[in-house]
Amino acid sequence: MRRREVAALLCASLLLAGGCAAPGQAEETGEEWLVYYSALSDPEGEQALAGEYRALPESGNTVPALFSLLMEDPETPGLTSSLPQGLRLLKWQLEEGQLHLDFSEQFYSLSGVDLALADACLTLTFCQLEEVSGLYLTVEGRELPYRPIQRLSANDILLTGGVDGPVEVWVDLWYWRQGADSLSVERRCIVKQPEQTMAQALLTAWAELATEDTLPTGTQIRSVEVFNGTCVVDLSAQFETGLPQDRQEAALMVYAMVNTLCGLEGVESVQLYMEGEPAPALRELPLDRPLLPDANLAE
């Protein structure tokens, strides 16, 4: 692969070794983690990076242990560490889902494609930790002034740059089952096609897996767009007519969609439309205004 092609293909490289193996779990033992490395040294390869299952040391904290594995030479031929030699993890802190990693000055040597590749390997490796939703990277306590994004998430890695093929991504899908007084959450691997936005891919996958308990029979998704943090979803009339008469059940059905979409980076609320018009208030539900997610509805 020519070096100038990497930026456009970097994101598509999630279709790689291990595919959609569950985050933080090995395919068999459950004691290994996917560690991501550069695949640029393989002249015949079509991926910018690839994952390799590595066992963590028996003792020690997971974060420094994963960093040590990222610095080591991988076992798979054609893969190399994306991090510069001599790099040290000076300190780290996890707060409210954000993992702050502070590196030594060697990180300054990275720029352009090399920086994008290192960001991708770090983010995809550490975001497998259940409690980590994103990374904040600094060098000796300072942000890189030429980095376009300071706080990184797996979604940022997937959606930055051009993507010429389908991409796999892990998401949380919320569902309601008839008779339940709460919502269930399922962690699923979905496929985003090149012509789709992440919101379109997420809602399409959610609708395909939903039963009539979560999405009224016959409901069509007319459009999905994100504007300034609000995801606007235009639904067919069957959604309104198919909502349960009971207010609590109707609320659970609505919030299954709201909570699912608000799991996306940058989506803070959901505004519902029906047949191209703003949805009316219904069953005492304020569907006529943007709806915020409610994590307390989880079972």
Summary of the structure (lengths in Angstrom):
residues: 299
radius of gyration: 21.2
end to end distance: 47.6
largest distance: 63.9
contacts: 914
relative contact order: 0.11
helix: 28%
strand: 27%
